[in-house]
Amino acid sequence: MCKILPRLKEIADNEGITIGALERSIGASKGVISRAINNGTDIQSKWLQAVVEKYPHYSTQWLLSGEGDMVINNKKASEASYSNSNSGIPLIPVEAMAGYLSGEVSVLDSDCDRLNIPGLKADFVIPVSGDSMEPNYHSGDYVACQNVTINDIFFQWGKVYVIDTNQGVLLKKVKKASDPANILLVSENPDYDPITMPRENVYHIALVKGLVRII
């Protein structure tokens, strides 16, 4: 089952409404969410955006990743909605990822498409390519990322990062290696072996804060 669906049920329960009422409140047809819950399938990203717009007091970061508090206060919800409605998060094309991470941008923010998800705090959004992170990240998904300062890398072991390395830009789970001079880059797909990466070959990093899937 899509990991977001149980959190949609939590929102409905917290609001004291049924899933059907939640569907109606966001303008979705009857069964759009309930069928997905029953069948363990995904829903279109537009319905997730409709939920966060209709219920801005729920944390988008919590909805997408399960991290943080479920409910944010009204002031924070208002500020997040205003900020994203006016600017949004830049959607960076694949070919510009390494340059964007390093600050040597080959594409300007003003030229980027924008992803408007109120409450989601991220520096940029990038598309996922390939199947190395299946089944949690599909090719064509988008990950929302937060830049991490390279001068003082502190990895949250077991978290997923976008990493600019001498082997290119990678989306991997980072784990501690036996040698502290290295890190271990792990794919979700068991067909891919872990990569031992010297820390000196890591140029820039960003922590994945959320996932957007377009059906």
N, CA, C and O of each residue as an XYZ file, in Angstrom:
860
protein
N       0.839     -1.202      0.000
C       0.000      0.000      0.000
C       0.868      1.244      0.000
O       1.916      1.282      0.644
N       0.426      2.262     -0.727
C       1.119      3.555     -0.695
C       1.198      4.026      0.753
O       0.195      4.025      1.466
N       2.396      4.430      1.187
C       2.612      4.787      2.593
C       1.837      6.034      3.005
O       1.631      6.268      4.195
N       1.405      6.841      2.028
C       0.696      8.078      2.337
C      -0.758      7.805      2.708
O      -1.354      8.559      3.477
N      -1.327      6.736      2.169
C      -2.764      6.482      2.341
C      -3.188      6.356      3.808
O      -4.207      6.937      4.182
N      -2.461      5.630      4.649
C      -2.872      5.575      6.061
C      -2.892      6.954      6.718
O      -3.680      7.196      7.633
N      -2.025      7.860      6.252
C      -2.013      9.202      6.835
C      -3.207     10.022      6.367
O      -3.673     10.901      7.092
N      -3.705      9.750      5.175
C      -4.953     10.379      4.729
C      -6.106      9.906      5.608
O      -6.993     10.686      5.955
N      -6.087      8.629      5.964
C      -7.114      8.093      6.866
C      -7.001      8.760      8.236
O      -8.017      9.051      8.868
N      -5.759      9.007      8.701
C      -5.571      9.689      9.979
C      -6.143     11.101      9.940
O      -6.733     11.561     10.917
N      -5.968     11.792      8.805
C      -6.522     13.141      8.673
C      -8.040     13.089      8.766
O      -8.652     13.888      9.475
N      -8.647     12.144      8.045
C     -10.108     12.009      8.089
C     -10.581     11.720      9.513
O     -11.544     12.319      9.989
N      -9.899     10.803     10.183
C     -10.278     10.453     11.550
C     -10.141     11.661     12.473
O     -10.999     11.903     13.321
N      -9.056     12.416     12.302
C      -8.817     13.573     13.154
C      -9.842     14.677     12.908
O     -10.186     15.435     13.816
N     -10.329     14.758     11.654
C     -11.353     15.749     11.316
C     -12.753     15.272     11.705
O     -13.715     16.038     11.660
N     -12.852     14.000     12.086
C     -14.145     13.440     12.455
C     -15.054     13.205     11.252
O     -16.277     13.287     11.366
N     -14.447     12.909     10.088
C     -15.228     12.682      8.880
C     -14.846     11.341      8.268
O     -13.836     10.741      8.635
N     -15.662     10.886      7.338
C     -15.363      9.644      6.634
C     -14.432      9.923      5.464
O     -14.220     11.074      5.082
N     -13.879      8.854      4.902
C     -13.052      9.006      3.706
C     -13.888      9.585      2.562
O     -13.393     10.383      1.766
N     -15.142      9.182      2.486
C     -16.031      9.723      1.456
C     -16.200     11.230      1.594
O     -16.205     11.959      0.602
N     -16.338     11.687      2.836
C     -16.466     13.128      3.066
C     -15.168     13.849      2.725
O     -15.192     14.965      2.206
N     -14.044     13.218      3.013
C     -12.750     13.793      2.648
C     -12.643     13.922      1.137
O     -12.186     14.946      0.628
N     -13.064     12.885      0.419
C     -13.048     12.931     -1.052
C     -13.891     14.090     -1.569
O     -13.469     14.828     -2.459
N     -15.084     14.243     -1.005
C     -15.974     15.319     -1.456
C     -15.378     16.688     -1.162
O     -15.525     17.622     -1.951
N     -14.703     16.801     -0.019
C     -14.168     18.104      0.387
C     -13.055     18.588     -0.537
O     -12.819     19.791     -0.643
N     -12.368     17.657     -1.210
C     -11.280     18.061     -2.111
C     -11.696     17.984     -3.578
O     -10.879     18.173     -4.479
N     -12.989     17.701     -3.802
C     -13.497     17.672     -5.170
C     -13.205     16.401     -5.926
O     -13.291     16.381     -7.154
N     -12.860     15.337     -5.221
C     -12.555     14.061     -5.861
C     -13.821     13.229     -6.019
O     -14.768     13.367     -5.245
N     -13.829     12.381     -7.009
C     -14.957     11.481     -7.220
C     -15.025     10.446     -6.099
O     -14.017     10.127     -5.469
N     -16.222      9.932     -5.866
C     -16.416      8.924     -4.829
C     -15.544      7.707     -5.115
O     -15.562      7.163     -6.219
N     -14.786      7.289     -4.113
C     -13.966      6.091     -4.244
C     -12.531      6.334     -4.650
O     -11.733      5.396     -4.651
N     -12.174      7.560     -4.995
C     -10.797      7.840     -5.438
C      -9.790      7.440     -4.364
O      -8.783      6.796     -4.658
N     -10.065      7.825     -3.116
C      -9.146      7.492     -2.027
C      -9.495      6.145     -1.411
O      -8.604      5.347     -1.120
N     -10.786      5.883     -1.209
C     -11.187      4.640     -0.541
C     -10.779      3.413     -1.343
O     -10.348      2.416     -0.763
N     -10.907      3.469     -2.676
C     -10.486      2.329     -3.505
C      -8.981      2.123     -3.413
O      -8.503      0.990     -3.363
N      -8.228      3.241     -3.390
C      -6.774      3.129     -3.278
C      -6.391      2.477     -1.952
O      -5.486      1.643     -1.907
N      -7.080      2.855     -0.867
C      -6.808      2.263      0.441
C      -7.132      0.772      0.426
O      -6.354     -0.046      0.917
N      -8.276      0.427     -0.135
C      -8.711     -0.971     -0.151
C      -7.841     -1.840     -1.050
O      -7.593     -3.008     -0.752
N      -7.374     -1.247     -2.169
C      -6.618     -2.022     -3.152
C      -5.103     -1.902     -2.975
O      -4.336     -2.610     -3.627
N      -4.687     -1.008     -2.094
C      -3.255     -0.822     -1.891
C      -2.559     -0.166     -3.066
O      -1.395     -0.459     -3.342
N      -3.263      0.725     -3.767
C      -2.699      1.405     -4.935
C      -2.436      2.875     -4.618
O      -2.805      3.369     -3.552
N      -1.790      3.568     -5.563
C      -1.455      4.977     -5.379
C      -2.598      5.871     -5.853
O      -3.515      5.420     -6.541
N      -2.525      7.147     -5.472
C      -3.460      8.138     -5.962
C      -2.689      9.229     -6.693
O      -1.481      9.377     -6.506
N      -3.383      9.980     -7.513
C      -2.730     11.038     -8.263
C      -2.242     12.137     -7.331
O      -2.865     12.435     -6.311
N      -1.103     12.737     -7.706
C      -0.508     13.772     -6.860
C      -1.412     14.988     -6.713
O      -1.312     15.719     -5.728
N      -2.314     15.216     -7.706
C      -3.190     16.390     -7.604
C      -4.120     16.288     -6.409
O      -4.523     17.307     -5.850
N      -4.468     15.057     -6.007
C      -5.358     14.901     -4.853
C      -4.596     15.153     -3.560
O      -5.170     15.639     -2.586
N      -3.304     14.825     -3.543
C      -2.488     15.157     -2.371
C      -2.378     16.670     -2.222
O      -2.478     17.207     -1.119
N      -2.170     17.350     -3.352
C      -2.088     18.810     -3.296
C      -3.420     19.395     -2.851
O      -3.456     20.375     -2.107
N      -4.529     18.784     -3.314
C      -5.855     19.270     -2.912
C      -6.054     19.108     -1.407
O      -6.668     19.959     -0.762
N      -5.532     18.014     -0.850
C      -5.667     17.778      0.593
C      -4.901     18.841      1.378
O      -5.433     19.408      2.333
N      -3.643     19.118      0.979
C      -2.863     20.086      1.757
C      -3.389     21.505      1.590
O      -3.204     22.341      2.474
N      -4.045     21.784      0.464
C      -4.648     23.104      0.284
C      -5.930     23.238      1.097
O      -6.222     24.301      1.644
N      -6.698     22.139      1.172
C      -7.957     22.166      1.911
C      -7.722     22.101      3.417
O      -8.483     22.675      4.197
N      -6.669     21.402      3.817
C      -6.387     21.209      5.243
C      -4.950     21.668      5.544
O      -4.084     20.846      5.841
N      -4.704     22.982      5.466
C      -3.322     23.492      5.616
C      -2.755     23.361      7.019
O      -1.563     23.583      7.227
N      -3.599     23.001      7.990
C      -3.095     22.859      9.350
C      -2.418     21.506      9.573
O      -1.904     21.239     10.659
N      -2.419     20.646      8.537
C      -1.673     19.392      8.626
C      -0.338     19.554      7.908
O      -0.277     20.129      6.822
N       0.713     19.054      8.509
C       2.057     19.200      7.959
C       2.214     18.395      6.676
O       1.957     17.192      6.654
N       2.636     19.064      5.608
C       2.885     18.368      4.349
C       4.065     17.426      4.477
O       4.069     16.345      3.890
N       5.071     17.833      5.246
C       6.224     16.955      5.463
C       5.773     15.659      6.133
O       6.216     14.572      5.762
N       4.881     15.784      7.130
C       4.357     14.582      7.790
C       3.548     13.744      6.812
O       3.673     12.519      6.804
N       2.715     14.382      5.983
C       1.870     13.657      5.045
C       2.711     12.858      4.055
O       2.391     11.707      3.761
N       3.782     13.456      3.538
C       4.579     12.802      2.500
C       5.577     11.795      3.064
O       5.834     10.761      2.447
N       6.141     12.096      4.240
C       7.229     11.253      4.736
C       6.931     10.563      6.064
O       7.621      9.616      6.442
N       5.895     11.040      6.776
C       5.605     10.487      8.097
C       6.453     11.083      9.191
O       6.346     10.667     10.345
N       7.308     12.062      8.861
C       8.208     12.661      9.837
C       7.622     13.952     10.392
O       6.879     14.660      9.712
N       7.972     14.243     11.639
C       7.516     15.481     12.260
C       6.112     15.377     12.824
O       5.524     14.297     12.871
N       5.580     16.517     13.252
C       4.244     16.572     13.837
C       3.182     16.512     12.752
O       3.375     17.014     11.645
N       2.072     15.899     13.080
C       0.949     15.792     12.152
C       0.290     17.150     11.930
O      -0.036     17.514     10.800
N       0.100     17.885     13.003
C      -0.630     19.156     12.944
C       0.327     20.301     13.202
O       1.151     20.237     14.113
N       0.217     21.365     12.387
C       0.980     22.583     12.622
C       0.007     23.672     13.040
O      -1.190     23.590     12.768
N       0.541     24.701     13.711
C      -0.363     25.745     14.183
C      -0.819     26.612     13.020
O      -0.219     26.582     11.946
N      -1.865     27.373     13.229
C      -2.482     28.143     12.151
C      -1.547     29.164     11.545
O      -1.599     29.420     10.342
N      -0.673     29.762     12.384
C       0.247     30.762     11.871
C       1.206     30.128     10.880
O       1.440     30.677      9.803
N       1.765     28.977     11.233
C       2.689     28.304     10.333
C       2.001     27.861      9.064
O       2.580     27.958      7.981
N       0.770     27.373      9.175
C       0.040     26.932      7.990
C      -0.188     28.080      7.044
O      -0.034     27.933      5.832
N      -0.562     29.248      7.597
C      -0.816     30.420      6.767
C       0.450     30.879      6.062
O       0.430     31.190      4.871
N       1.562     30.919      6.811
C       2.814     31.371      6.230
C       3.277     30.437      5.128
O       3.751     30.894      4.087
N       3.143     29.108      5.345
C       3.585     28.151      4.342
C       2.764     28.268      3.079
O       3.315     28.231      1.979
N       1.442     28.410      3.213
C       0.574     28.530      2.050
C       0.898     29.786      1.260
O       0.934     29.752      0.030
N       1.136     30.897      1.952
C       1.434     32.154      1.270
C       2.747     32.053      0.509
O       2.843     32.478     -0.642
N       3.768     31.479      1.167
C       5.084     31.382      0.548
C       5.040     30.526     -0.709
O       5.570     30.925     -1.746
N       4.410     29.347     -0.630
C       4.405     28.459     -1.772
C       3.510     28.954     -2.890
O       3.795     28.711     -4.062
N       2.423     29.651     -2.547
C       1.521     30.121     -3.589
C       2.156     31.221     -4.414
O       1.737     31.468     -5.545
N       3.172     31.893     -3.859
C       3.821     32.971     -4.574
C       5.097     32.533     -5.275
O       5.521     33.173     -6.238
N       5.704     31.477     -4.819
C       6.970     31.080     -5.424
C       6.999     29.605     -5.774
O       7.269     29.244     -6.919
N       6.728     28.761     -4.817
C       6.806     27.334     -5.065
C       8.243     26.846     -4.985
O       9.173     27.640     -4.843
N       8.413     25.549     -5.077
C       9.727     24.923     -4.998
C      10.234     24.675     -6.412
O       9.522     24.077     -7.219
N      11.452     25.122     -6.733
C      11.962     24.932     -8.092
C      12.107     23.459     -8.448
O      12.635     22.669     -7.665
N      11.637     23.101     -9.630
C      11.747     21.740    -10.149
C      12.954     21.704    -11.079
O      12.918     22.267    -12.173
N      14.018     21.044    -10.644
C      15.288     21.067    -11.355
C      15.370     19.890    -12.327
O      15.161     18.749    -11.916
N      15.667     20.138    -13.603
C      15.810     19.040    -14.559
C      17.012     18.161    -14.249
O      17.969     18.609    -13.619
N      16.961     16.909    -14.693
C      18.004     15.931    -14.383
C      19.377     16.435    -14.791
O      20.338     16.314    -14.032
N      19.473     17.005    -15.995
C      20.778     17.405    -16.507
C      21.399     18.557    -15.732
O      22.586     18.839    -15.895
N      20.616     19.229    -14.889
C      21.136     20.371    -14.130
C      21.368     20.048    -12.662
O      21.762     20.925    -11.893
N      21.130     18.795    -12.258
C      21.175     18.465    -10.833
C      22.537     18.716    -10.208
O      22.625     19.349     -9.156
N      23.606     18.229    -10.843
C      24.931     18.365    -10.246
C      25.296     19.833    -10.100
O      25.807     20.245     -9.059
N      25.038     20.624    -11.131
C      25.335     22.043    -11.068
C      24.503     22.754    -10.029
O      24.991     23.661     -9.355
N      23.244     22.352     -9.889
C      22.383     23.015     -8.909
C      22.857     22.716     -7.496
O      22.846     23.595     -6.634
N      23.272     21.482     -7.256
C      23.763     21.118     -5.926
C      25.036     21.877     -5.575
O      25.246     22.242     -4.419
N      25.878     22.115     -6.565
C      27.162     22.780     -6.300
C      27.047     24.289     -6.282
O      27.982     24.979     -5.875
N      25.909     24.810     -6.719
C      25.742     26.245     -6.809
C      26.172     26.803     -8.152
O      25.987     27.990     -8.418
N      26.751     25.951     -9.014
C      27.160     26.359    -10.350
C      26.019     26.060    -11.313
O      26.121     25.172    -12.159
N      24.928     26.815    -11.173
C      23.695     26.471    -11.857
C      23.802     26.689    -13.359
O      24.327     27.699    -13.828
N      23.287     25.708    -14.102
C      23.175     25.854    -15.549
C      21.743     26.203    -15.932
O      21.424     26.387    -17.107
N      20.887     26.292    -14.914
C      19.502     26.677    -15.126
C      19.115     27.630    -13.997
O      19.410     27.363    -12.832
N      18.466     28.721    -14.329
C      18.070     29.708    -13.334
C      16.770     29.293    -12.665
O      15.927     28.632    -13.270
N      16.619     29.696    -11.394
C      15.371     29.427    -10.680
C      14.178     29.966    -11.457
O      13.122     29.335    -11.509
N      14.354     31.129    -12.056
C      13.244     31.767    -12.772
C      12.819     30.981    -14.005
O      11.714     31.167    -14.515
N      13.701     30.097    -14.486
C      13.387     29.298    -15.669
C      12.762     27.951    -15.312
O      12.322     27.213    -16.193
N      12.726     27.636    -14.020
C      12.253     26.321    -13.583
C      10.734     26.305    -13.431
O      10.113     27.313    -13.095
N      10.156     25.139    -13.688
C       8.787     24.916    -13.271
C       8.750     24.900    -11.749
O       9.779     24.715    -11.101
N       7.565     25.095    -11.182
C       7.420     25.151     -9.729
C       6.425     24.116     -9.246
O       5.413     23.850     -9.895
N       6.726     23.544     -8.108
C       5.814     22.612     -7.459
C       5.226     23.301     -6.251
O       5.956     23.657     -5.326
N       3.919     23.498     -6.241
C       3.252     24.238     -5.167
C       2.575     23.272     -4.206
O       1.468     22.798     -4.459
N       3.252     22.989     -3.105
C       2.690     22.142     -2.054
C       2.816     22.897     -0.746
O       3.893     22.910     -0.150
N       1.739     23.529     -0.279
C       1.803     24.307      0.960
C       2.303     23.468      2.136
O       1.867     22.335      2.337
N       3.222     24.045      2.905
C       3.720     23.378      4.099
C       4.962     22.552      3.890
O       5.642     22.218      4.861
N       5.289     22.206      2.640
C       6.479     21.408      2.389
C       7.698     22.324      2.320
O       7.760     23.216      1.474
N       8.655     22.106      3.199
C       9.869     22.903      3.222
C      10.969     22.144      2.487
O      11.435     21.107      2.959
N      11.375     22.652      1.351
C      12.423     22.016      0.552
C      13.098     23.070     -0.301
O      12.493     24.086     -0.642
N      14.354     22.826     -0.645
C      15.099     23.768     -1.470
C      14.859     23.538     -2.950
O      14.914     24.477     -3.744
N      14.595     22.303     -3.323
C      14.348     21.995     -4.724
C      13.692     20.626     -4.837
O      13.683     19.840     -3.890
N      13.146     20.363     -6.013
C      12.543     19.067     -6.333
C      13.216     18.544     -7.591
O      13.440     19.301     -8.536
N      13.541     17.256     -7.611
C      14.154     16.660     -8.788
C      13.436     15.368     -9.148
O      12.859     14.716     -8.277
N      13.466     14.991    -10.422
C      12.855     13.724    -10.829
C      13.766     12.553    -10.524
O      14.989     12.693    -10.499
N      13.167     11.405    -10.293
C      13.896     10.161    -10.067
C      14.056      9.451    -11.401
O      13.127      9.406    -12.207
N      15.238      8.897    -11.629
C      15.498      8.171    -12.865
C      16.072      6.801    -12.529
O      16.920      6.681    -11.644
N      15.619      5.776    -13.228
C      16.128      4.430    -13.000
C      15.338      3.673    -11.953
O      14.401      4.205    -11.358
N      15.730      2.406    -11.730
C      14.966      1.532    -10.831
C      15.757      1.085     -9.615
O      15.337      0.159     -8.921
N      16.904      1.723     -9.333
C      17.742      1.253     -8.234
C      17.103      1.461     -6.866
O      17.490      0.815     -5.892
N      16.112      2.374     -6.788
C      15.472      2.640     -5.501
C      14.051      2.085     -5.441
O      13.279      2.435     -4.548
N      13.707      1.210     -6.401
C      12.433      0.494     -6.321
C      12.442     -0.404     -5.078
O      13.501     -0.926     -4.731
N      11.319     -0.605     -4.399
C       9.970     -0.187     -4.786
C       9.526      1.139     -4.184
O       8.404      1.575     -4.439
N      10.367      1.788     -3.398
C       9.935      3.009     -2.709
C       9.990      4.246     -3.587
O       9.217      5.184     -3.392
N      10.904      4.253     -4.558
C      11.043      5.405     -5.456
C      11.039      4.883     -6.893
O      11.920      4.121     -7.291
N      10.039      5.302     -7.659
C       9.918      4.854     -9.045
C      10.512      5.889     -9.987
O      10.547      7.081     -9.682
N      10.978      5.414    -11.135
C      11.412      6.339    -12.172
C      10.224      7.193    -12.590
O       9.154      6.667    -12.897
N      10.408      8.507    -12.602
C       9.304      9.423    -12.889
C       8.723     10.068    -11.640
O       7.977     11.042    -11.736
N       9.065      9.525    -10.449
C       8.688     10.196     -9.204
C       9.484     11.488     -9.068
O      10.418     11.743     -9.829
N       9.100     12.293     -8.090
C       9.862     13.494     -7.756
C      10.191     13.455     -6.274
O       9.353     13.086     -5.451
N      11.428     13.840     -5.935
C      11.806     13.920     -4.525
C      12.091     15.373     -4.163
O      12.774     16.089     -4.895
N      11.557     15.789     -3.029
C      11.790     17.136     -2.509
C      12.988     17.072     -1.575
O      13.042     16.225     -0.683
N      13.954     17.974     -1.782
C      15.240     17.865     -1.100
C      15.608     19.143     -0.352
O      15.209     20.245     -0.729
N      16.376     18.965      0.713
C      16.892     20.076      1.498
C      18.417     20.020      1.467
O      19.012     19.003      1.827
N      19.045     21.108      1.040
C      20.500     21.152      0.957
C      21.138     20.959      2.334
O      20.618     21.425      3.347
N      22.270     20.264      2.344
C      23.053     20.067      3.555
C      24.439     20.654      3.314
O      25.034     20.430      2.260
N      24.948     21.397      4.276
C      26.247     22.046      4.125
C      27.360     21.018      4.012
O      27.505     20.148      4.871
N      28.147     21.124      2.944
C      29.200     20.142      2.689
C      30.360     20.284      3.658
O      31.083     19.317      3.894
N      30.556     21.476      4.228
C      31.706     21.713      5.099
C      31.651     20.912      6.389
O      32.677     20.655      7.019
N      30.462     20.527      6.768
C      30.325     19.794      8.028
C      29.255     18.722      7.854
O      28.178     18.793      8.447
N      29.574     17.726      7.028
C      28.598     16.682      6.704
C      28.278     15.865      7.957
O      29.163     15.294      8.596
N      27.015     15.830      8.277
C      26.540     14.949      9.336
C      25.412     14.119      8.745
O      24.294     14.606      8.578
N      25.706     12.881      8.433
C      24.704     12.030      7.818
C      23.752     11.481      8.870
O      24.173     11.030      9.935
N      22.480     11.526      8.561
C      21.489     10.828      9.368
C      21.441      9.409      8.812
O      20.767      9.147      7.815
N      22.143      8.519      9.447
C      22.305      7.173      8.914
C      20.951      6.512      8.654
O      20.044      6.566      9.484
N      20.841      5.891      7.491
C      19.607      5.218      7.111
C      18.636      6.093      6.347
O      17.624      5.605      5.844
N      18.939      7.409      6.251
C      18.094      8.325      5.494
C      18.508      8.316      4.020
O      19.611      7.901      3.667
N      17.588      8.787      3.171
C      17.850      8.842      1.733
C      18.329     10.239      1.359
O      17.755     11.242      1.783
N      19.386     10.289      0.562
C      19.991     11.550      0.134
C      20.121     11.585     -1.386
O      20.197     10.548     -2.046
N      20.144     12.798     -1.920
C      20.639     13.036     -3.276
C      22.083     13.470     -3.104
O      22.367     14.448     -2.412
N      23.002     12.737     -3.740
C      24.425     12.926     -3.490
C      25.147     13.181     -4.807
O      25.037     12.393     -5.747
N      25.884     14.280     -4.871
C      26.708     14.599     -6.030
C      28.106     14.036     -5.776
O      28.805     14.490     -4.871
N      28.509     13.052     -6.571
C      29.781     12.354     -6.362
C      30.601     12.338     -7.644
O      30.178     12.852     -8.679
N      31.780     11.739     -7.553
C      32.603     11.600     -8.750
C      32.028     10.593     -9.729
O      32.532     10.441    -10.841
N      30.968      9.902     -9.315
C      30.263      8.980    -10.203
C      28.941      9.565    -10.705
O      28.124      8.869    -11.308
N      28.753     10.859    -10.440
C      27.523     11.516    -10.857
C      26.582     11.740     -9.684
O      26.946     11.522     -8.528
N      25.373     12.177     -9.995
C      24.374     12.435     -8.956
C      23.598     11.146     -8.690
O      23.059     10.531     -9.610
N      23.549     10.748     -7.417
C      22.927      9.491     -7.030
C      21.832      9.728     -6.001
O      21.934     10.622     -5.161
N      20.793      8.920     -6.076
C      19.755      8.874     -5.043
C      19.945      7.573     -4.290
O      19.687      6.496     -4.830
N      20.398      7.664     -3.037
C      20.724      6.459     -2.286
C      20.429      6.639     -0.798
O      20.383      7.757     -0.285
N      20.233      5.520     -0.129
C      20.195      5.509      1.325
C      21.639      5.462      1.823
O      22.452      4.690      1.316
N      21.950      6.292      2.819
C      23.320      6.380      3.316
C      23.436      5.627      4.641
O      22.673      5.858      5.580
N      24.417      4.715      4.687
C      24.680      3.964      5.915
C      26.152      4.099      6.298
O      26.993      4.452      5.471
N      26.444      3.812      7.558
C      27.811      3.922      8.070
C      28.644      2.763      7.543
O      28.218      1.609      7.590
N      29.836      3.079      7.042
C      30.765      2.056      6.574
C      31.707      1.658      7.698
O      31.842      2.385      8.682
N      32.354      0.514      7.561
C      33.284      0.048      8.596
C      34.475      0.980      8.724
O      35.009      1.165      9.818
N      34.895      1.570      7.601
C      35.974      2.549      7.601
C      35.364      3.942      7.659
O      34.624      4.310      6.747
N      35.641      4.731      8.688
C      35.020      6.057      8.813
C      35.375      7.019      7.683
O      34.748      8.070      7.551
N      36.374      6.674      6.863
C      36.717      7.517      5.719
C      35.736      7.319      4.564
O      35.747      8.067      3.586
N      34.889      6.300      4.696
C      33.930      5.981      3.637
C      32.504      6.064      4.157
O      32.265      6.104      5.364
N      31.570      6.089      3.227
C      30.157      5.885      3.538
C      29.641      4.777      2.629
O      30.237      4.486      1.592
N      28.547      4.171      3.019
C      27.948      3.097      2.239
C      26.664      3.609      1.605
O      25.754      4.054      2.306
N      26.588      3.547      0.271
C      25.404      3.986     -0.458
C      24.599      2.751     -0.851
O      25.071      1.891     -1.595
N      23.382      2.684     -0.338
C      22.576      1.471     -0.471
C      21.343      1.745     -1.311
O      20.649      2.741     -1.105
N      21.072      0.850     -2.267
C      19.866      0.926     -3.079
C      18.741      0.168     -2.386
O      18.987     -0.780     -1.640
N      17.495      0.594     -2.639
C      16.344     -0.152     -2.127
C      16.156     -1.444     -2.919
O      15.695     -2.448     -2.376
N      16.512     -1.416     -4.197
C      16.378     -2.574     -5.074
C      17.502     -3.563     -4.768
O      18.673     -3.222     -4.936
N      17.179     -4.777     -4.324
C      18.223     -5.739     -3.937
C      19.088     -6.198     -5.097
O      20.129     -6.818     -4.878
N      18.681     -5.908     -6.328
C      19.497     -6.291     -7.489
C      20.749     -5.426     -7.615
O      21.655     -5.750     -8.383
N      20.800     -4.319     -6.857
C      21.940     -3.418     -6.916
C      22.788     -3.585     -5.656
O      22.275     -3.525     -4.539
N      24.080     -3.792     -5.848
C      24.991     -3.940     -4.713
C      25.261     -2.583     -4.064
O      25.229     -1.556     -4.741
N      25.527     -2.573     -2.759
C      25.912     -1.322     -2.091
C      27.202     -0.763     -2.679
O      28.045     -1.511     -3.174
N      27.346      0.546     -2.620
C      28.537      1.225     -3.123
C      29.301      1.804     -1.946
O      28.750      2.571     -1.156
N      30.578      1.434     -1.829
C      31.436      2.058     -0.831
C      32.031      3.319     -1.437
O      32.770      3.264     -2.420
N      31.697      4.458     -0.834
C      32.090      5.752     -1.409
C      33.006      6.501     -0.438
O      32.595      6.799      0.684
N      34.236      6.808     -0.847
C      35.078      7.660      0.007
C      34.414      9.018      0.225
O      33.868      9.609     -0.706
N      34.467      9.495      1.447
C      33.844     10.783      1.753
C      34.433     11.905      0.900
O      33.739     12.866      0.568
N      35.712     11.780      0.548
C      36.343     12.830     -0.246
C      35.774     12.917     -1.655
O      35.955     13.928     -2.334
N      35.087     11.868     -2.102
C      34.471     11.866     -3.427
C      33.030     12.352     -3.412
O      32.348     12.359     -4.437
N      32.578     12.762     -2.221
C      31.238     13.345     -2.094
C      31.375     14.859     -2.158
O      31.988     15.474     -1.286
N      30.796     15.454     -3.201
C      30.963     16.893     -3.426
C      29.862     17.729     -2.766
O      30.133     18.748     -2.132
N      28.623     17.279     -2.928
C      27.479     18.023     -2.401
C      26.374     17.021     -2.092
O      26.261     15.978     -2.736
N      25.561     17.359     -1.093
C      24.499     16.444     -0.675
C      23.224     17.213     -0.368
O      23.251     18.409     -0.075
N      22.108     16.500     -0.441
C      20.807     17.060     -0.063
C      19.960     15.931      0.521
O      19.920     14.826     -0.020
N      19.295     16.221      1.614
C      18.453     15.238      2.294
C      17.083     15.197      1.640
O      16.463     16.238      1.420
N      16.611     14.003      1.332
C      15.275     13.840      0.749
C      14.234     14.031      1.849
O      14.246     13.326      2.858
N      13.333     14.995      1.641
C      12.329     15.339      2.650
C      10.936     14.836      2.311
O      10.078     14.752      3.190
N      10.700     14.500      1.045
C       9.365     14.057      0.670
C       9.353     13.464     -0.727
O      10.302     13.630     -1.492
N       8.276     12.774     -1.051
C       8.104     12.104     -2.337
C       6.790     12.514     -2.961
O       5.757     12.543     -2.292
N       6.829     12.834     -4.248
C       5.621     13.133     -5.000
C       5.543     12.152     -6.166
O       6.481     12.043     -6.955
N       4.439     11.449     -6.269
C       4.261     10.483     -7.346
C       3.105     10.907     -8.229
O       1.993     11.127     -7.749
N       3.368     11.020     -9.512
C       2.339     11.413    -10.471
C       1.857     10.162    -11.194
O       2.635      9.462    -11.843
N       0.572      9.897    -11.069
C      -0.022      8.694    -11.670
C      -0.591      9.017    -13.046
O      -1.134      8.136    -13.713
